[in-house]
Amino acid sequence: MTTTLKRVIGLLLGTGSYALLTVLLAGCGGGSATETQQPAPPATTAATETTVACAVEVEVDSETRNIRVLEVCEAFECGKVLNPNNLRSQIEGAIVMGLGPALSEEMCFDDKRITNASFRSYRVPHFRDVPKIETILIDRPDLTSVGAGETPIIVVAPAIANAVFHATGQRLRDMPLKLA
């Protein structure tokens, strides 16, 4: 799929691919899309003035209904990029962190007691769950550098949910994302 995810995207059609419709090459941001897949305003956090966009390719098993993320491409703008290697690592870590609550992390209760209070029963992402990740850094030397932090996490779950919707026609609105 790559070539910088079709040069930062359009609408990817096929086996459950979804990409943001408004894209980032000149430092503008992409956002999520509505049910009719119309462009939305950029996902910008006011406190840090960063912009992030994410495209995801998923595979949905027709028998088990399990969702597997095959590839993630995320573009991120946080002003002037001072340390590209560190920023890229931060984004990749945020993507992996975002996979957990999106796909598997869930506290289960039975009579007011947590039933999965151990790492054996509380499912977090493992190395085998990590998809192919591509990051695109939007360097804006005309702006001051602002913190990257965990901002790249915010678009992972919505991008997965939209890819699942594109693949199955079923809209998922609760995390972890599970097909009925």
C-alpha positions as CSV (number, residue, x, y, z in Angstrom):
1,M,0.0,0.0,0.0
2,T,2.8,2.4,0.9
3,T,4.6,4.9,-1.3
4,T,4.0,7.1,1.7
5,L,0.6,5.6,1.8
6,K,-0.3,6.7,-1.7
7,R,1.5,10.0,-1.0
8,V,-0.5,10.7,2.1
9,I,-3.7,9.5,0.8
10,G,-7.2,10.1,-0.7
11,L,-9.7,7.5,0.0
12,L,-8.2,4.0,-0.2
13,L,-10.6,1.5,-1.5
14,G,-10.3,-2.2,-1.2
15,T,-10.1,-4.6,1.7
16,G,-10.9,-2.4,4.5
17,S,-8.6,0.5,4.0
18,Y,-9.6,3.9,5.2
19,A,-7.7,7.2,5.0
20,L,-8.4,10.7,5.9
21,L,-9.8,12.8,3.0
22,T,-8.0,16.1,3.8
23,V,-4.3,15.7,3.7
24,L,-1.1,17.2,5.0
25,L,1.7,18.0,2.6
26,A,1.8,21.8,3.1
27,G,1.4,21.6,6.8
28,C,-2.4,21.5,6.8
29,G,-4.1,18.7,8.8
30,G,-6.5,15.8,8.0
31,G,-9.3,14.8,10.3
32,S,-11.7,12.0,10.7
33,A,-14.7,11.5,8.4
34,T,-18.4,11.3,9.0
35,E,-20.7,8.5,8.1
36,T,-20.9,9.8,4.5
37,Q,-17.1,10.1,4.4
38,Q,-17.1,13.8,4.0
39,P,-14.0,15.7,5.2
40,A,-13.9,17.0,8.7
41,P,-11.8,19.8,10.2
42,P,-8.2,18.9,11.1
43,A,-7.6,17.0,14.4
44,T,-5.8,19.9,16.1
45,T,-5.2,20.1,19.9
46,A,-5.6,23.7,21.0
47,A,-3.2,23.4,23.9
48,T,-0.2,22.3,21.9
49,E,-1.3,23.4,18.4
50,T,-0.3,20.1,16.8
51,T,-2.0,18.4,13.9
52,V,-2.2,14.7,13.3
53,A,-3.7,12.4,10.6
54,C,-3.9,8.7,10.4
55,A,-4.6,6.0,7.8
56,V,-5.1,2.4,8.7
57,E,-5.5,-0.9,6.8
58,V,-7.3,-3.7,8.6
59,E,-8.1,-7.3,8.0
60,V,-11.3,-8.7,9.5
61,D,-11.7,-12.4,9.9
62,S,-15.1,-13.4,8.5
63,E,-15.4,-16.4,10.9
64,T,-14.0,-15.1,14.2
65,R,-14.8,-11.4,13.5
66,N,-11.3,-10.6,14.9
67,I,-9.9,-7.3,13.7
68,R,-6.2,-7.2,12.8
69,V,-4.4,-3.9,11.9
70,L,-2.0,-4.5,9.0
71,E,-0.6,-1.1,8.4
72,V,-0.7,2.4,10.0
73,C,0.5,5.6,8.4
74,E,0.4,8.7,10.5
75,A,1.4,12.2,9.6
76,F,2.2,14.6,12.4
77,E,2.9,18.3,12.6
78,C,4.2,19.9,15.8
79,G,6.0,23.0,14.5
80,K,9.7,22.9,13.9
81,V,11.1,19.4,14.2
82,L,14.2,19.5,16.4
83,N,15.0,15.8,16.6
84,P,13.4,13.8,13.8
85,N,14.6,10.4,15.1
86,N,13.2,11.0,18.5
87,L,9.9,12.3,17.2
88,R,9.5,9.4,14.9
89,S,10.0,7.0,17.8
90,Q,7.5,9.0,19.9
91,I,4.9,8.6,17.2
92,E,5.5,4.9,16.7
93,G,5.2,4.3,20.4
94,A,2.0,6.3,20.5
95,I,0.6,4.2,17.7
96,V,1.4,1.0,19.5
97,M,0.0,2.4,22.7
98,G,-3.2,3.3,20.9
99,L,-3.7,-0.2,19.6
100,G,-4.3,-1.5,23.1
101,P,-7.4,0.4,24.1
102,A,-8.7,0.3,20.5
103,L,-8.6,-3.5,20.1
104,S,-8.1,-5.4,23.4
105,E,-7.7,-3.5,26.6
106,E,-10.8,-3.9,28.7
107,M,-11.5,-4.2,32.5
108,C,-14.0,-7.0,33.1
109,F,-16.1,-7.1,36.3
110,D,-18.0,-9.9,38.0
111,D,-20.1,-8.8,41.1
112,K,-18.1,-5.6,41.5
113,R,-14.8,-7.4,41.3
114,I,-12.2,-7.1,38.5
115,T,-11.8,-10.5,36.9
116,N,-8.8,-9.7,34.7
117,A,-6.5,-8.0,37.1
118,S,-3.3,-9.6,35.9
119,F,-1.1,-9.3,32.7
120,R,-2.1,-12.9,32.0
121,S,-5.7,-12.0,31.6
122,Y,-5.6,-8.3,30.7
123,R,-4.8,-8.2,27.0
124,V,-2.2,-5.5,26.0
125,P,-0.5,-5.4,22.6
126,H,2.4,-7.8,22.0
127,F,5.1,-7.6,19.4
128,R,3.1,-9.9,17.1
129,D,0.3,-7.3,17.2
130,V,2.4,-4.4,15.9
131,P,1.5,-3.6,12.3
132,K,3.7,-2.1,9.7
133,I,4.1,1.6,10.7
134,E,5.0,4.5,8.6
135,T,5.4,8.0,10.0
136,I,5.4,11.3,8.1
137,L,6.9,14.3,9.9
138,I,5.6,17.6,8.8
139,D,8.4,20.0,9.6
140,R,7.3,23.6,10.0
141,P,10.4,25.7,10.7
142,D,8.2,28.8,10.5
143,L,6.5,27.8,13.8
144,T,7.9,27.2,17.2
145,S,8.4,23.6,18.3
146,V,5.7,22.3,20.5
147,G,5.5,19.1,22.5
148,A,4.7,15.9,20.7
149,G,3.8,13.9,23.8
150,E,1.0,11.4,23.3
151,T,-0.9,13.5,20.8
152,P,-0.5,10.9,18.0
153,I,-2.6,8.4,20.1
154,I,-5.8,10.3,19.5
155,V,-6.3,9.3,15.9
156,V,-5.5,5.6,16.1
157,A,-8.8,4.2,17.4
158,P,-11.0,6.4,15.1
159,A,-8.9,5.4,12.1
160,I,-9.3,1.7,13.0
161,A,-13.0,2.0,13.5
162,N,-13.4,3.8,10.2
163,A,-11.4,1.1,8.4
164,V,-13.6,-1.6,10.0
165,F,-16.7,0.3,8.9
166,H,-15.3,0.5,5.3
167,A,-14.5,-3.2,5.3
168,T,-17.8,-4.5,7.0
169,G,-20.4,-1.7,6.9
170,Q,-20.7,-2.0,10.7
171,R,-20.0,1.2,12.7
172,L,-18.2,0.6,15.9
173,R,-18.5,3.3,18.7
174,D,-17.2,1.5,21.8
175,M,-13.7,0.5,22.8
176,P,-12.3,-2.0,22.6
177,L,-13.6,-2.3,19.0
178,K,-15.4,-5.6,18.6
179,L,-17.7,-6.8,15.8
180,A,-21.0,-8.3,16.8
